[in-house]
């Protein structure tokens, strides 16, 4: 199982953990509400976990231009 972190806006890879022994609790996923989990985490058919976050570049752009939050994928 690999855990892949990508930006939800620009699809930049933010990192990857490739360790079958890492648990969701070790990654802190247990702190997420069910709504947050469904928004942030998806699972591939191969068992990998895709975690969709916002990279620093996109966060800065969204902070400086809040109107971009109204667009589905504003920075693509």
Secondary structure by P-SEA (a helix, b strand, c coil): cbbbbbbccccccccccccccccccccccccccaaaaaacccccccbbbbbbbbcaaaaaaaaacccccccccccc
